[in-house]
Amino acid sequence: MYLVENPVLQRELLLNLRMKRAFVLMFAYLAALGGVVYLAWPRQERVDLLNPVASQRLVNLFFLGQYLLASLMAPSFAAGAITGEKERKSAEMLLASPLAPSAILLGKLLASLAHLALFVLASLPIVMLCLPLGGVSLYEVLAAYIALLTSTITFGMISLACSAYFQRTSASLLVSYLVILPLAMAGSIFWWTTSETAAGLRLVASLTVVPAVGVAIIGVLFVGTTARLLRPPDVGSEGKEVVDAEAEMQQAVGLVIQRGQFPDSLFAPAKRDDLLPDGANPVFDKEMRSEIFSQGTLMLRVVIQISMALAIPLMFFCFYHTHPEWAPWYVCYVLLFNVLVGPVFSAGSVTSERERETLELLLTTILSPWQILWAKLISGLRVSSVLTMFLVWPLLLAAGMVRSYWTNLPALGMYVVIIAITCLTTGNLALFCSVLMRKTSVALMTAYLTVLALFLAPPAASFFARTFFGGTAAPAIVDRLGTVSPFSAALAVPLSVEGQSYGGSWRMPVDHLVFALVLNVMLLATMSWLFRIRWRVARE
C-alpha cells in the first residue's frame, strides 16, 4: 500500500503526467538549460585542457541554475498537495480511507516530486556534453546530481509539511518559500564560492553533509506530518473553517498579533461593531476587516518571525559590519521578501469572488468598477506593504547611526522609493492575474511567474553576460533590460563609502521608477476596462 498499490500515488501521477502542462514545462526547462550551455560554450577554436577555467565555470553555472530552479519549482508542486484536499472538501474522506497516514503522505510526496525529478534527470545528457571540455570529472557530476536530488526531496518535504499545517494553498506556498529561501541561498553561496578554491571540499560535502542533513530534515518532518495527519486538528468540522481569534491568541507560541495595538492594527484592524456610515465603500470595509483573517493569523505570525530572523544577521553584515557598501544587497533581500509576500494577498481578490459565485452580484450593485478595484488593491497592499516595511527600518536606523551613510541620504531615500513602488507593482500584477484567471491557485502561480520573470530575469541575464561575455558589448545591451527590475535598479544606485564609489548611475533607478509608474497605470486602466465590459462574469 506504500508504493506498488498506493492509490494516492497512482492517481496523482496519472493526473500530473497526463496534463499538457507537464510537457510544456519539460520543454521550457530543457530549452532554458540547453540555451545556457549553448550561449556559454567556449568560442575559441582550441580549448586549454590544462587550465579549463571556462568549462568549470560553465558546469558550475549549469548546476547552480538547476539548483535555483528546483528550489523555486518544488513548492509549486508540493505546497498544494494536502491543502488542495482541504479546499476541495475531500480531506476527511481521504483520511477515513483504509490507507495509513504515512502511506498517504508518501504517495503525495513521491507524486509531487516525480515530475520535478524527471526534469533533473532529463538534463543529464546536456551536462554530459560538457565533460569533454575538461575540468570536471564524472564523479563530480554524479555527486552534484546526488546533492541536487537530495535538496529537491528536502524542499518538497518542507512544502508538504507546510501544506499539512495550513488550510489554504496560498499560505502554504508563502511559508514554504520563506523556509526554503535561506537554505537555497546558503547552498548557492557554498556552490559558487568553492568552485575554484575548494572543489574537493564541495565533492565531499555533496556526498556526505548534504545527504545527511537532507535525510535528517526529511525524517523529522515526515514523522511530525504523519502524526498531524493521524489526528488532524483542522479537519472534521465545517465550523473550524473560521478560526476564533481570541482562542488562537491564547494558544499562540512566540509572536502574538493584537488587533487593537500599533502596528498590528495596520494590517489586522478590529472588527466593526457598528453600522457602516453613509457613502462608505462596503467592499473596502469587508476586505479590510475580515477576508484575510478568516483562517487565523498563524501564517502571518510565521512570516513575520522568519523574515525578521533572516533580516537581523543581514542587517548586521550589510550595515554595521566592515562592508557598509553591501547596503544594496539588504535592499535586494527586502525586495525578494515582497516578491514572495505581495502576490499572496492580492491574487485571490477577484478569483475568490468567482469561486464563491458572488462576482455577478457584486457587479450588479451601484459600485463603480474603480471603487471595487481600488478596494481590492488597497486591502491586499496593506498587509504586504506593512510586512515589507517592517524590514525597512534598518535603512532608517543606519542613516542615523552609521557615519558612512550620512553623505548617502539620497541613495537611502531612493532605496525606500524603490521598495515602495515594488510593493505597488507586485500587488497590481497579482490583482491583474486575479482578474484574468478563474482559480486562485492558477492566478497565484501566474503572478509568481510573471513577477519572477520581470524582476529576476534581467539581473540573471546580466550576471550571465558579464561572466561569459565580459569583453564584448553583450553586457551593455543586457543591462538596458535592467530598467524593468527593481533589483537591478537598487544595485545601480550610486553609493560612496570612504571615498570609493559603488553602484552605477542615477539613470537606471529613475528609468525604473518611470517604467513602474507607467506599468501600474496601464494595469489599472486595463482592469477597469475589463470590469466595465463584464469580463468573464457569466457562468459557462
N, C-alpha and C positions, 0 to 999 in steps of 0.2 A: 504493500500500500504506500510505500515511500517513493519508489522510482518507477518500477515497471507498470504497476496497476494504480498509479496515483491519478484519480480523475481530475483533480485541480491542475496538475502539471499538464496532462494531456489536453484539457480544454484550453488553457492559457496558451500553450504552444501552438495549437491549431488556429486559435483566434489571432495571435500576434503575427505568425509567419505567413498567414494567408492574406493579410492586408496588403494593399498596394503600397502603403507607407513603408513597409519593410524593404521592398525592393528599391524604392526611391531613395531611402536613407542609405542603403548599402551602396548604391551607385554614387551618391553625393560624397559619402565618406571616403571611398576608394579613389574617386576622382580628385578630391582635395589632396589626399596623401600623394597620389601619383603626380599631381601638378607641382607639389612642393619638391619632390625628388627631381622632376624634370627641370624646373627652374634653377635648382641649386646644383645640378650636375656640373662637374668641372668642365670648363670650355676649352682648356688648353689641350694641345694635341698629345702631349706626353704628361703622364702623371708620375710624380715622385713617390715611389713606394717606400722609400727610406724615411720620408718625412710626410706622411699622409695627413696633414692637418685638415685639409679641405674635406676629405672623406669622413674623418672623425667628427667634424662639425656637422656634416650632413646627417650622419646616423644619429648623433645626439639630438639634433633638432627634430628628426623624424619621430624618435621615441618620446621626446618631450611633448610634441604636438599630439601624439596618440594618448599620452597620459592626461593632458588637459581636456581633450575631447571626451575621454572616458569619464573623468570626474564631472563633466558637465552633463553627460547623457545618462549616467547611472540613476540619478534621482528622477529623471523624467520617465524612466521605465519602471522603477520600483516604488516611488513615493505614493503612487495611487493604487497599489495592489490591494490593500486592505481598506483604505478609505473609500475606494470605489465600491466595495461591497456594502459599506455603511450607507453611502449616498444612494445606492440602488435598492436599499432595504432588503438585501439578501444575506447580510452577515449573520443574522440569527439562524437562518436555515442552514447555512454552511457550518456553523459551529454545532448545530444539533445533529449533524450527519454522523455516521459511524467513524469518520476519519478522525485520527488523533490530531490535536493542535500542532504537534511537531510535523506531522505529515502535510498539513495544510500550509504551514509556514515554509517548509522545504519546497513544496510544489510552487508556491508563489515566488520564492527566491530564484529557483532554477529557471522558471518560465520567464521571469523578468530579465534575467541576465543572459539567457541563452542567445537572444538576438544580439546583445552587445558583445558577448564573447565571440560570436560568429564574425562580427566586424573586425575584432582584434586579430583573429586567426586568418581572416581573408587578406590582411595586409602583409602576411609573412612573405609571399612571393615578391612584393615590392622591395622590402628591405633586403632580400637575398640578392637583388641586383646590385646593391651597394658593396657587397663583400669583395668582389674583385678589385675594388679601388684600394683595398688595404687599410690598415689602421684599426680594424675591428675584426675580432675573431668570431667564429661560430659560437663559442662558449659564451661570449659576452652577449650575443644576440639572444641565445636561449635564456640566459639569466635575466635579461631585460624583459623578455616575454613572461617569465615566471613572476617577476615583480609586478608587471603590468596586470596580469590576470588576477594576482592576489589583491592588488589595490582595487580592481574593478569589483571583485566579490565583496570586499570590505565596504566599499562605498554603497553597494547595493544592499548589504545587510543593514547599514546605518539608515538608509532611506526606508527600508521595510520596517525597521523598529519605529521610526517616526510615524509611519503610516498606521501602525498599531496603536500609537499613543494619542493620535489626533482624530478628529471626526471629519475633517474636510481635507481634500487633496491640496488645496492652496496652502493651508497651514503646514501640512506635512512636507510639501515641496520646499517651502521657505526655510523651515528649520533644518531640513536635510542639507540644503546648500550652505547654510551658515556653519553647520558642523563639519561638512566636508571641506569647506574653504581653507581653513588653516592647515589641514592635512595635505591638500593639494599644493598649497603654497610651499610648505616645508619640503615635500617631495620634489617639486620643480627646482627650488633653490639648490637642494643637495645634488640633483642630477646635473644641473648646468655648471655649478661651481667646481665639481670634481671631474669635469670632462677631460681636462688635460693634466691636472696636478695629481690626482689620486684615482686613476682608473681601476687599479687593483682593489682599493677600498670600496669603490662602488660595486664591483663584481661580488665581493664577499658579502656586502650588505644586501644586495639583491637576492642572494641565495640563503641568507641566514636571518638577518634582522627583519627585513620586510615580511617574509612569510611567517615568522614567529609572532610579530606584533599583529599581523593581519588575522592569523588563526585565533589569537587570544581575544581580539575585539569581536570577531565573528562568533566565537563560542559564548562569550558573556552575553552579547546581545541576543543570540538565538535562545539561550536558556531563559533570559528575562522576558523576551517577547512571547515565548511559548507559555510561560506562566501567566502572562496577561491574557492571552487568548483562552486559556483554560478557565479563568474566572474574570471575564471582561466587565469592568465597572460601567462602561458606556454602552452596553448592548443589553436589551431585554425589556426596555420600557420606552414607549414613544415620548413620555413626559421628560425624559432626560435629554432630549434634543436641545432644550433651552436650559442653560446652566444657571443655577442660583448664584448670583454674585456674592451675597453675604456668606453662604456656606463655602464657596470656593476660597474666599479671602481668609476664612478661619483655618482652612486646611492647607493653604499655600505655604510652600517652603522657599525661603530666600526673599526675593523681591515681591512686594505686595503693592498692587495698584489701588489707590484710594481715589474715587471719583471726585470727592469734594475738595481735594488738595491740589495745589500747584506743584509741578507742571502736569500732574496726571489729568487734571480737568481739561487740558488742551486736547487730548485725544480720547478721553473717557469721561465726557460730561455726564452729569447726573440726569436721571430720567425725569421727564416732565410730569409734574403733579398738578398742573393747572391747564386751563383751556388755551388753545393756540390763538394768539392775537390776530386781529383783522389785518389782512394784507401780507401775512407771513407765507413763506413757501413751505407747504406741507411735506414735499419731497425732501427738502433740505433738513427739516426738523426730524423727520423719520430716519433718514440716513445717518444723521449726526448722533442720534441718541440711542439707537437700538440695533441697527442692522449688523454691524461688525461684531458686536459683543454678545450676540445670542448664543454663541458657542463657548463663552467664557474667555478669560484673559490668559490662559496658560501659554498660548502661542506668543503673545506679546511679552510676557514675562521672560520666556526663554530667549526671545530675540534680543531683548534689552540686555540681559545678563551676558549672553555670548558676545554680542558686539562690544560691550564695554570691557569684557575680559581681553579681547583682542586689541582694543584701542589703547589700553594703558601701556603695554610694552611698546607698541608702535609709537605712541606719543613720546615716550622716554627717548627712544633711539632717534626719532626724526626731529625732535625739537630741543631736547635738553642734554643730549649726549655730545659727542665730539664732531658730529656732522650735521649742523643746522641746515645745510643745503639739501638735506633729504626731505624737507617740508613738502614738496610736491608729491612724494610717494605716500605720505599720510593722507593728502587730499585724494589721491587715487583710491586709497582704501575706503574713504568716506563715499566716493562716487560708486565704487563697486558695491558697497552696502546698499546704497539707494537703488542700484540696478536690480539687486535681488529683492528688495523690500517693496519698491514702488509699484510694480505690476500687480502684486498680490491684492492690494486693497482697491484697485480700480478695474481689474479685468473681469470681475463678475457684476459690475454695476448694472449693465443692461441685460446680459445673458441670464442673470438671476430672475429678472422680470419675465423673460421669455419662458424660463423653466417653470416658473410658478403660474404662467399664463395670465399675468396681470399687466402686460405691456399694452395690450389693446385698451384696457380700461384706463390706464394712465394717459394715453394719448387722446382719449375722448373727453378729458377734463378741460377746464378753461386755462390750464397752464400752457404757456408757450414752450416750444422746443428748447429755446435758450434757457428758460427757467429750470427745466428738467436737467439739461446738460450741465449747467454750472453747479447745480446742487449735487449731482453725481460726482462731478470732478472735484469739488472742494471737499466733500465728505471723504473721498479716498485720499486726497492730498494731505489732509490734516494729520492723518496717522503717519504716513510715510515721511512727511516733511518733519514732523516733530521728532520721530525716531532718528532721522538723519541729523537733525540739528543738535541732538544730544552729543554727537561726535564732533561738532564744530567748535565747542567751547575751548579745546586745546589751542586752536588757532588764535582765539582772542586772548587766552592766557599767555601764550608765547609772545604776543605783541607787547605785553606789558612787562614780562619777566626776563626775556632773552634780549640782550643788548644788540645782537646781530640783526634782529628784526625791526629795530627802531627806525632804520632807514629803508625798510622794505614794506611800509604800511600800504602803499598802493598795490603791491603784489599780494599781500594778505587779503586786502579788500577784493581783489579780482578772484582769489580762490573762493571766497564766500559767495560772490555773484555767480561763479560757475556752478557751485554746488546748488544754489537756489534755482537756477534755470534748468539744471539737470533734473531736479525734483519735479518741476512742472512738465518737462518733456517726457519723462518715464510715465507719469500719471496720465498724460494726454494720449500717449501711444497705446497704453493699456486700455483706456476708455474707448479709443478708436477701434481696437481689436474686439472689444466687447460689443460695440455697435454692429460690426460686420459678422461676427460669429454667432452660432446658436447655442453652444455649450460653454460653460465657464472653463472647463478643463482645456478645451481647444483654444479659447481666447487667451488663457494664461500662457500656454506654451507658445502660441503665436507671438504674443507680446514679448516673451523672453527671447525668442529667436530674433525678432526684429530689433530689439534693443541691443542684444549682443552683437549682431551683425553691424549695426550702425555705430556703436560706441567702441567695440573692441577690435573689429576687423582692421580699421585704419592704423592703429598703433602696432598691431601684429604684422601687417604688411610692411610698415616702416622698419620694424626690427629685422624682418627677413631680408629686406632690400639692403639695409646697412651691413648685415652680416655677410651676404654673398655678392653684393654689387656695390661695395663701398666706393670704388673708384670710378663709377660711371654716373650717368645722370639719373639713374633709376630712383635713388633716394629722394631727389628733389621733386620728381613727379609724384612719388607716393606720398611725400609729406604734404602736398596740397590737399590730399584726401583727408588729412587730419582735421580739417575745418569742421567736419561733422561730428567729431569725437571730443567729448569733454576731457577725456584722459590726455589726449594729445595737446589740447588747449592748456590744461593745468601744467603739464610738463614743459610747455613753451613759455610760461610766464617768466619774465626776467627777474632774477634774484641775485643780489650782490651780498656776498659774505666775505668779510675780511679782505676786501679789495679785489676778490675774484668774482667774475660774473658767471652765472649758471642760467640754464634755460635757453630761451631764444629771443624772440622779439614780441612786441605787443600786438603785432598784426594778426597772428593766428588766434589768440584769445578773443580779440574784438570780432574777427570774422566769425568765430564760433557763436558768439552771442547773437550776432545778426542772423546767422543761419537758424539758430534755435528759435528765435522770436518769429521768424517767417514760417518755420515749420509748425509751430504751435498755432499760429493764426490760421494757416491752411487746414490743419486738422480740425479745429473748432468750426470753421466755416463749412467743411465737408460734412461733419457730423450734424450740424444744424440743418443743412440741406437734406440729408438722408432722413432726418426726423420729420421734416416738413412733407416729404413725399411718402411718408409711412413705410420706410424701408423694412421689409421682412416682418411685417406686423401680422398679417393674416395667417392663420394656421393652414398648413398644407394638408 
